[in-house]
Structures are given as C-alpha cells and as structure tokens.
Amino acid sequence: MQQPEYNYSVVSDVSGRVFQLFQQELSSRQVMVEAIRGSVDNADSEVSSQIEALNKAWQEVTRLSELRDSRLQEALVLVSTWQASKHN
C-alpha cells in the first residue's frame, strides 16, 4: 500500500502561524506579569510568595517556549532536507 504524499510545507506554514500567535499571546501576557510584579512592592508575605511562584512559572513557560521554537526550527530544516533529497 502506497503512503499518501504529504505537503510538509503547508503543515510547517500552519504550525508556524500557530506558534506566532502563541508567541504574540505570550508577549501580551508578559506585559501583564510585569505589571503584577511592579504593583506589589509592599505586599505581605503570602502575596510575595505567590508572586515568586508566578515568576518561577513564567520563567519556565518562557524557557519552554524558546525550546519549542528551537526544536520547530530544527524540524523544519530536517523536513526541508528530507524533501530536497526525496526529489533528487
């Protein structure tokens, strides 16, 4: 049985657009997180600990987003290389 032919460039375009939307949403959330950080200078210990947890979670989200971007770029290069070798 023959495998269907996939158009990986369309898949990568759609994935890229979805990721761009995610990055835009992440950037808008960054503004909100920074506003929260700046508004709690004299917060009590409970609020301070919650802000610290927010900061840690935000750093992890940012790190994972950057890692995902890097892996998507690597995958795009691999798919492009594979497609080029398949057509030669």
TAGI-V54575 format. One line per field, one symbol per residue. ss: DSSP state (a for helix, b for strand, c for the rest). phi: phi as a letter, one per 40 degrees, with the letter a starting at -180 (. if undefined). psi: psi as a letter, one per 30 degrees, with the letter a starting at -180 (. if undefined). A space follows every 50 residues. Layout:
ss=???
phi=???
psi=???
This chain:
ss=cccccccaaaaaaaaaaaaaaaaaaaaaaaaaaaaaaaccccccaaaaaa aaaaaaaaaaaaaaaaaaaaaaaaaaaaaaaaaaaaac
phi=.ccccbcccccccccccccccccccccccdccccccdccbcbcccccccc ccccdcccccccccccccdccccccccccccccccccc
psi=kkklkkjfeeeeeeeeeeeeeeeeeeeeeeeeeeeeeffhehlleeeeee eeeeeeeeeeeeeeeeeeeeeeeeeeeeeeeeeefef.
